[in-house]
Amino acid sequence: MKITVYTQPDCPPCQVVKQFLTHHGIPFEQIDISQDHHAREYLVYELQSFSTPTVTVDEHIVKGFDLQTLQQILQIED
């Protein structure tokens, strides 16, 4: 399973998503779209997302702050 978190500085929801994944011991890659122009274009044009955090879990795309959907995709029970 490959998880990528598209993030940017000064994004409190991004921090919460990363803390959530870390808390559950789920490894992820984070990409700062403010530093990576190609990643920003990929986020907008390929993933059709205009907000951070955007999380990809294999073929699933979770746009914006949606911990409930992440829990379902990752099969996490709290």
Residue frames as a rotation matrix with the C-alpha (Angstrom) as fourth column:
MET 1
0.587 0.809 0.000 0.00
0.809 -0.587 0.000 0.00
0.000 0.000 -1.000 0.00
LYS 2
-0.590 -0.762 0.266 1.40
0.769 -0.631 -0.101 3.38
0.244 0.145 0.959 -1.01
ILE 3
0.550 0.742 -0.384 0.18
0.826 -0.552 0.115 6.47
-0.127 -0.380 -0.916 0.82
THR 4
-0.596 -0.676 0.433 1.08
0.723 -0.686 -0.076 10.00
0.349 0.268 0.898 -0.22
VAL 5
0.356 0.643 -0.678 0.03
0.818 -0.565 -0.106 13.15
-0.452 -0.517 -0.727 1.61
TYR 6
-0.225 -0.320 0.920 0.08
0.713 -0.698 -0.068 16.32
0.664 0.641 0.385 -0.48
THR 7
0.414 0.242 -0.878 0.61
0.878 -0.362 0.314 19.14
-0.241 -0.900 -0.362 1.98
GLN 8
0.094 -0.460 0.883 1.82
0.408 -0.791 -0.456 22.72
0.908 0.403 0.114 2.38
PRO 9
-0.826 -0.458 -0.328 3.09
0.484 -0.279 -0.829 24.91
0.289 -0.844 0.453 5.21
ASP 10
-0.882 0.471 0.036 0.59
-0.402 -0.708 -0.580 26.58
-0.248 -0.526 0.814 7.52
CYS 11
-0.214 0.817 -0.535 -2.05
-0.580 0.334 0.743 23.92
0.786 0.469 0.403 6.86
PRO 12
-0.427 0.044 0.903 -3.46
-0.881 0.203 -0.426 22.76
-0.202 -0.978 -0.048 10.22
PRO 13
0.685 0.705 0.183 -5.63
-0.647 0.704 -0.292 20.01
-0.335 0.082 0.939 8.66
CYS 14
0.484 -0.609 -0.628 -2.49
-0.407 0.478 -0.778 18.66
0.774 0.633 -0.017 6.95
GLN 15
-0.533 -0.720 0.445 -0.79
-0.705 0.087 -0.704 18.36
0.468 -0.689 -0.554 10.33
VAL 16
0.006 0.630 0.776 -3.77
-0.870 0.385 -0.306 16.51
-0.492 -0.674 0.551 11.80
VAL 17
0.868 0.309 -0.389 -3.83
-0.481 0.718 -0.502 13.99
0.124 0.623 0.772 8.93
LYS 18
0.084 -0.922 -0.378 -0.09
-0.385 0.320 -0.866 13.33
0.919 0.218 -0.328 9.27
GLN 19
-0.575 -0.235 0.784 -0.45
-0.815 0.073 -0.575 12.93
0.078 -0.969 -0.234 13.06
PHE 20
0.456 0.834 0.310 -3.37
-0.807 0.534 -0.251 10.55
-0.375 -0.136 0.917 12.51
LEU 21
0.754 -0.220 -0.619 -1.34
-0.321 0.698 -0.640 8.35
0.573 0.681 0.456 10.15
THR 22
-0.320 -0.943 0.087 1.70
-0.476 0.080 -0.876 8.44
0.819 -0.322 -0.475 12.43
HIS 23
-0.244 0.323 0.915 -0.43
-0.958 0.069 -0.280 7.60
-0.154 -0.944 0.292 15.49
HIS 24
0.742 0.611 0.276 -1.70
-0.535 0.788 -0.305 4.48
-0.404 0.079 0.911 13.72
GLY 25
-0.022 -0.879 0.477 1.80
-0.170 0.473 0.864 3.48
-0.985 -0.062 -0.159 12.60
ILE 26
0.683 0.333 0.650 1.00
0.567 0.319 -0.759 3.95
-0.460 0.887 0.029 8.93
PRO 27
-0.387 -0.901 -0.195 4.00
0.483 -0.378 0.790 4.95
-0.785 0.211 0.582 6.82
PHE 28
0.733 0.616 0.288 3.44
0.592 -0.370 -0.716 7.68
-0.335 0.696 -0.636 4.26
GLU 29
-0.492 -0.783 0.380 5.30
0.870 -0.452 0.196 9.97
0.018 0.428 0.904 1.92
GLN 30
0.455 0.629 -0.631 4.61
0.552 -0.755 -0.355 13.67
-0.699 -0.187 -0.690 2.20
ILE 31
-0.353 -0.483 0.802 4.99
0.923 -0.322 0.212 16.12
0.156 0.814 0.559 -0.65
ASP 32
-0.138 0.199 -0.970 5.03
0.439 -0.866 -0.240 19.85
-0.888 -0.459 0.032 -0.03
ILE 33
0.321 0.354 0.878 3.26
0.942 -0.020 -0.336 21.38
-0.102 0.935 -0.340 -3.03
SER 34
0.952 -0.035 -0.304 4.63
-0.021 -0.999 0.048 24.83
-0.306 -0.039 -0.951 -2.18
GLN 35
0.112 -0.992 -0.062 8.14
-0.521 -0.111 0.846 23.51
-0.846 -0.062 -0.529 -2.88
ASP 36
-0.689 -0.317 0.652 7.40
0.251 0.739 0.625 21.07
-0.680 0.594 -0.430 -5.71
HIS 37
-0.443 0.486 -0.753 5.88
-0.750 -0.661 0.015 22.71
-0.491 0.572 0.658 -8.79
HIS 38
-0.702 0.144 -0.698 5.37
-0.464 0.651 0.601 19.38
0.541 0.745 -0.390 -10.59
ALA 39
-0.831 0.411 -0.376 3.55
0.555 0.668 -0.496 17.92
0.047 -0.621 -0.782 -7.59
ARG 40
-0.539 0.652 -0.533 1.27
-0.115 -0.684 -0.721 20.97
-0.835 -0.327 0.443 -7.46
GLU 41
-0.449 0.347 -0.823 0.40
-0.893 -0.186 0.409 20.50
-0.011 0.919 0.393 -11.15
TYR 42
-0.819 0.125 -0.561 -0.18
0.009 0.979 0.204 16.78
0.574 0.162 -0.802 -10.59
LEU 43
-0.796 0.527 -0.298 -2.48
0.393 0.076 -0.916 17.56
-0.461 -0.846 -0.268 -7.66
VAL 44
-0.327 0.683 -0.653 -4.58
-0.466 -0.718 -0.517 19.96
-0.822 0.136 0.553 -9.71
TYR 45
-0.170 0.239 -0.956 -4.59
-0.985 -0.073 0.156 18.41
-0.032 0.968 0.248 -13.17
GLU 46
-0.631 -0.115 -0.767 -4.31
-0.311 0.943 0.115 14.68
0.711 0.312 -0.631 -12.49
LEU 47
-0.837 0.289 -0.464 -5.94
0.543 0.540 -0.643 14.29
0.065 -0.791 -0.609 -9.09
GLN 48
-0.205 0.779 0.592 -8.45
0.322 -0.518 0.793 17.10
0.924 0.353 -0.144 -9.72
SER 49
0.375 0.252 -0.892 -7.87
0.925 -0.038 0.378 18.44
0.062 -0.967 -0.248 -6.22
PHE 50
0.155 -0.248 0.956 -7.59
0.245 -0.928 -0.280 22.08
0.957 0.278 -0.083 -5.26
SER 51
0.637 0.087 0.766 -6.95
-0.657 -0.460 0.598 21.73
0.404 -0.884 -0.235 -1.54
THR 52
-0.447 -0.721 -0.529 -4.59
-0.084 0.622 -0.778 20.25
0.890 -0.304 -0.339 0.96
PRO 53
-0.518 -0.747 0.417 -4.41
-0.500 0.660 0.561 17.84
-0.694 0.082 -0.715 2.47
THR 54
0.559 0.542 -0.627 -5.03
-0.815 0.498 -0.296 15.48
0.151 0.677 0.720 -0.39
VAL 55
-0.225 -0.583 0.781 -4.13
-0.678 0.669 0.305 11.89
-0.700 -0.461 -0.545 0.39
THR 56
0.254 0.253 -0.933 -3.68
-0.840 0.537 -0.083 9.09
0.480 0.805 0.349 -2.11
VAL 57
-0.138 -0.205 0.969 -3.94
-0.632 0.771 0.073 5.51
-0.762 -0.603 -0.236 -0.91
ASP 58
-0.569 -0.138 0.810 -3.11
0.495 0.730 0.472 3.35
-0.656 0.670 -0.347 -3.90
GLU 59
-0.682 0.325 0.656 -5.95
0.617 -0.227 0.754 4.19
0.394 0.918 -0.046 -6.34
HIS 60
0.375 0.847 -0.378 -8.08
0.921 -0.291 0.261 6.04
0.111 -0.445 -0.888 -3.75
ILE 61
-0.615 -0.475 0.629 -7.99
0.391 -0.877 -0.280 9.83
0.685 0.074 0.725 -3.51
VAL 62
0.234 0.634 -0.737 -9.13
0.972 -0.179 0.154 11.62
-0.034 -0.752 -0.658 -0.36
LYS 63
-0.309 -0.279 0.909 -9.50
0.495 -0.863 -0.097 15.34
0.812 0.420 0.405 -1.02
GLY 64
0.073 0.292 0.954 -9.45
-0.530 -0.799 0.285 17.77
0.845 -0.526 0.096 1.87
PHE 65
-0.760 -0.333 0.557 -9.75
-0.635 0.205 -0.744 16.95
0.134 -0.920 -0.368 5.55
ASP 66
0.352 0.897 -0.267 -11.70
-0.820 0.434 0.373 13.69
0.450 0.088 0.889 5.74
LEU 67
-0.597 -0.641 0.483 -10.46
-0.801 0.508 -0.316 11.39
-0.043 -0.575 -0.817 8.51
GLN 68
0.154 0.737 0.658 -13.60
-0.556 0.615 -0.559 9.24
-0.817 -0.280 0.504 8.32
THR 69
0.889 0.141 -0.436 -12.93
-0.455 0.371 -0.809 8.28
0.048 0.918 0.394 4.70
LEU 70
-0.069 -0.984 -0.163 -9.26
-0.817 0.150 -0.557 7.63
0.573 0.095 -0.814 5.50
GLN 71
-0.410 -0.026 0.912 -10.29
-0.770 0.546 -0.331 5.33
-0.489 -0.837 -0.244 8.34
GLN 72
0.633 0.724 0.275 -12.57
-0.417 0.617 -0.667 3.38
-0.653 0.308 0.692 6.00
ILE 73
0.728 -0.393 -0.562 -9.98
-0.539 0.178 -0.823 3.02
0.423 0.902 -0.082 3.24
LEU 74
-0.306 -0.951 0.033 -7.23
-0.703 0.203 -0.682 2.04
0.642 -0.232 -0.731 5.69
GLN 75
0.323 0.579 -0.749 -9.61
0.096 0.767 0.635 -0.17
0.942 -0.277 0.192 7.69
ILE 76
-0.826 -0.561 0.046 -8.79
0.084 -0.204 -0.975 1.54
0.557 -0.802 0.216 10.98
GLU 77
0.308 0.923 -0.231 -11.17
0.440 0.077 0.895 1.09
0.843 -0.378 -0.382 13.86
ASP 78
-0.700 -0.504 0.506 -11.02
-0.164 -0.577 -0.800 3.53
0.695 -0.643 0.322 16.76
